[in-house]
Amino acid sequence: MPYVVAQPCINCKHTDCVEVCPVDCFYEGPNFLAIHPDECIDCNACVPVCPVEAIYADDELPEEWSHYTEWNAYLANQWQALGYNITEKKPALPEAEAWASPPQSETKSEEDILTWEGAE
């Protein structure tokens, strides 16, 4: 059961999780992180360090975010092909604090996830 990055990560992109991952299975988009399901070893190291509680075991995802399992697989494969494996901690996005709490946190969705094609 791989772990999945869900909606709270959008527009925050804290990378504390990347720093503790023993297998470097995180991939970076402009405003979101994704876990490659084939690379994740289910160690749970990333879950307690995520400041916005965005990471879940795939069988523990809240129902409203269940589609993030597919999003992680899709985006991780896309960003892997583009060379966007992230292995070191970076600063969070400038507006991360604002996006982590209401009202912004209540309005974001997968439609807000940027890909590198749209960001460049």
Buried (B, 14 or more C-beta within 10 A) or exposed (E): EBBBBBBBBBBBBBBBBBBBBEEEBBBBBBBBBBBBBEBBEEEEBBBEBBBBEBBBBBEEBEEEBBBBBEBBBEBBBBBBEBEBBBEEBEEBBEEBEEBBEEEBBEEBEBEEBBBBEEEE
